[in-house]
Amino acid sequence: MKQYEERLVRLETQLAFQDDLLEQLNQQLVLQNRDTRLLQQQLQLLSSRFKELQQNTDNSGQQPSAADERPPHY
């Protein structure tokens, strides 16, 4: 009978650790989803800004200034 009690205690302990780990993983997933949404919003803003700058350059017929060009090491 004692061996069953010990086994039950081990299983309950293991279950408690697994529950804790599952909660930690869930919290990490929530944080990653939040970060992903933020990055997607930033990418959308940058994409919109880039398209706007491209249209302004195309409509004005001006060449990009030296400040807009890539440095020679690129």
ZAFILO-676052 format. One record per residue: residue number from 1; x, y, z of N, C-alpha, C in turn. Coordinates in nm, 2 decimals, padded with zeros to 4 digits. Example, Ala and Ser with C-alpha at 12.3 -4.5 7.8 and 13.67 -1.06 7.14 Angstrom:
1; 01.32; -00.57; 00.78; 01.23; -00.45; 00.78; 01.32; -00.33; 00.78
2; 01.28; -00.22; 00.71; 01.37; -00.11; 00.71; 01.29; 00.00; 00.79
This chain:
1; 00.08; -00.12; 00.00; 00.00; 00.00; 00.00; 00.09; 00.13; 00.00
2; 00.20; 00.12; 00.07; 00.29; 00.24; 00.08; 00.34; 00.27; -00.06
3; 00.38; 00.17; -00.14; 00.43; 00.20; -00.27; 00.33; 00.27; -00.36
4; 00.20; 00.25; -00.34; 00.10; 00.32; -00.42; 00.09; 00.47; -00.37
5; 00.10; 00.49; -00.25; 00.10; 00.63; -00.19; 00.22; 00.70; -00.25
6; 00.34; 00.64; -00.25; 00.46; 00.71; -00.30; 00.44; 00.74; -00.45
7; 00.39; 00.64; -00.52; 00.37; 00.66; -00.67; 00.27; 00.77; -00.69
8; 00.16; 00.78; -00.61; 00.06; 00.88; -00.62; 00.12; 01.02; -00.59
9; 00.20; 01.03; -00.49; 00.27; 01.15; -00.46; 00.36; 01.20; -00.57
10; 00.44; 01.10; -00.63; 00.52; 01.14; -00.74; 00.44; 01.19; -00.86
11; 00.34; 01.12; -00.89; 00.25; 01.16; -01.00; 00.19; 01.30; -00.98
12; 00.14; 01.32; -00.86; 00.08; 01.45; -00.83; 00.19; 01.56; -00.84
13; 00.31; 01.53; -00.79; 00.42; 01.63; -00.80; 00.45; 01.66; -00.94
14; 00.46; 01.55; -01.02; 00.49; 01.57; -01.16; 00.38; 01.65; -01.23
15; 00.26; 01.63; -01.20; 00.15; 01.70; -01.26; 00.15; 01.85; -01.22
16; 00.19; 01.88; -01.10; 00.20; 02.01; -01.05; 00.31; 02.09; -01.13
17; 00.42; 02.02; -01.15; 00.53; 02.08; -01.23; 00.49; 02.10; -01.38
18; 00.42; 02.01; -01.43; 00.37; 02.02; -01.57; 00.27; 02.13; -01.58
19; 00.18; 02.15; -01.49; 00.08; 02.26; -01.49; 00.16; 02.39; -01.49
20; 00.26; 02.40; -01.40; 00.33; 02.53; -01.39; 00.41; 02.56; -01.52
21; 00.47; 02.45; -01.58; 00.54; 02.47; -01.71; 00.44; 02.51; -01.82
22; 00.33; 02.45; -01.82; 00.23; 02.48; -01.92; 00.18; 02.63; -01.91
23; 00.16; 02.68; -01.79; 00.13; 02.82; -01.76; 00.24; 02.91; -01.81
24; 00.36; 02.88; -01.78; 00.48; 02.96; -01.83; 00.48; 02.96; -01.98
25; 00.46; 02.85; -02.04; 00.47; 02.85; -02.19; 00.35; 02.93; -02.25
26; 00.24; 02.92; -02.19; 00.12; 03.00; -02.23; 00.15; 03.15; -02.22
27; 00.21; 03.19; -02.11; 00.25; 03.33; -02.09; 00.35; 03.38; -02.20
28; 00.45; 03.29; -02.23; 00.54; 03.33; -02.34; 00.47; 03.34; -02.47
29; 00.38; 03.25; -02.50; 00.30; 03.26; -02.63; 00.22; 03.39; -02.63
30; 00.16; 03.43; -02.52; 00.09; 03.55; -02.52; 00.18; 03.67; -02.55
31; 00.30; 03.67; -02.49; 00.40; 03.78; -02.51; 00.45; 03.78; -02.66
32; 00.47; 03.66; -02.71; 00.52; 03.65; -02.85; 00.41; 03.70; -02.95
33; 00.29; 03.67; -02.92; 00.18; 03.72; -03.01; 00.16; 03.87; -03.00
34; 00.18; 03.92; -02.88; 00.18; 04.07; -02.87; 00.29; 04.13; -02.95
35; 00.41; 04.08; -02.94; 00.52; 04.13; -03.01; 00.50; 04.12; -03.16
36; 00.45; 04.01; -03.20; 00.43; 03.99; -03.35; 00.33; 04.09; -03.40
37; 00.22; 04.11; -03.33; 00.12; 04.22; -03.37; 00.19; 04.35; -03.38
38; 00.27; 04.39; -03.28; 00.34; 04.52; -03.28; 00.43; 04.53; -03.40
39; 00.50; 04.42; -03.43; 00.59; 04.42; -03.54; 00.52; 04.43; -03.68
40; 00.40; 04.37; -03.68; 00.32; 04.38; -03.81; 00.27; 04.52; -03.83
41; 00.23; 04.58; -03.72; 00.18; 04.72; -03.73; 00.30; 04.81; -03.77
42; 00.42; 04.79; -03.72; 00.53; 04.88; -03.76; 00.57; 04.85; -03.90
43; 00.56; 04.73; -03.95; 00.59; 04.70; -04.08; 00.49; 04.76; -04.18
44; 00.36; 04.76; -04.14; 00.26; 04.82; -04.22; 00.28; 04.97; -04.23
45; 00.32; 05.04; -04.12; 00.35; 05.18; -04.12; 00.47; 05.21; -04.21
46; 00.57; 05.13; -04.20; 00.69; 05.15; -04.28; 00.66; 05.13; -04.43
47; 00.58; 05.03; -04.46; 00.55; 05.00; -04.60; 00.46; 05.12; -04.65
48; 00.37; 05.17; -04.58; 00.29; 05.28; -04.62; 00.37; 05.40; -04.64
49; 00.47; 05.43; -04.55; 00.55; 05.55; -04.56; 00.64; 05.53; -04.69
50; 00.70; 05.41; -04.71; 00.78; 05.39; -04.82; 00.71; 05.41; -04.95
51; 00.58; 05.36; -04.96; 00.50; 05.38; -05.08; 00.47; 05.53; -05.11
52; 00.45; 05.60; -05.00; 00.42; 05.74; -05.01; 00.54; 05.82; -05.06
53; 00.66; 05.78; -05.00; 00.78; 05.85; -05.05; 00.81; 05.82; -05.20
54; 00.78; 05.69; -05.24; 00.80; 05.65; -05.37; 00.71; 05.73; -05.47
55; 00.58; 05.74; -05.43; 00.49; 05.82; -05.51; 00.53; 05.96; -05.52
56; 00.57; 06.02; -05.41; 00.61; 06.16; -05.41; 00.73; 06.18; -05.50
57; 00.83; 06.09; -05.50; 00.94; 06.10; -05.59; 00.90; 06.08; -05.73
58; 00.82; 05.99; -05.76; 00.77; 05.96; -05.90; 00.69; 06.08; -05.95
59; 00.61; 06.14; -05.87; 00.52; 06.25; -05.91; 00.60; 06.38; -05.93
60; 00.71; 06.40; -05.85; 00.78; 06.52; -05.86; 00.89; 06.52; -05.97
61; 00.93; 06.40; -06.01; 01.03; 06.38; -06.11; 01.17; 06.41; -06.07
62; 01.18; 06.43; -05.94; 01.31; 06.46; -05.88; 01.39; 06.33; -05.86
63; 01.52; 06.35; -05.87; 01.61; 06.24; -05.84; 01.63; 06.24; -05.69
64; 01.66; 06.12; -05.63; 01.69; 06.12; -05.49; 01.81; 06.20; -05.46
65; 01.81; 06.26; -05.34; 01.93; 06.34; -05.30; 02.04; 06.25; -05.25
66; 02.16; 06.31; -05.24; 02.27; 06.23; -05.19; 02.24; 06.17; -05.05
67; 02.16; 06.24; -04.97; 02.12; 06.19; -04.84; 02.03; 06.07; -04.84
68; 01.96; 06.05; -04.95; 01.87; 05.94; -04.97; 01.94; 05.81; -05.02
69; 02.06; 05.83; -05.08; 02.13; 05.72; -05.14; 02.20; 05.64; -05.04
70; 02.23; 05.51; -05.07; 02.30; 05.42; -04.98; 02.45; 05.46; -04.97
71; 02.50; 05.44; -04.86; 02.65; 05.46; -04.85; 02.72; 05.36; -04.94
72; 02.85; 05.39; -04.98; 02.92; 05.30; -05.07; 02.95; 05.17; -05.01
73; 02.95; 05.15; -04.89; 02.98; 05.02; -04.83; 02.86; 04.92; -04.84
74; 02.75; 04.96; -04.89; 02.64; 04.86; -04.91; 02.64; 04.79; -05.04
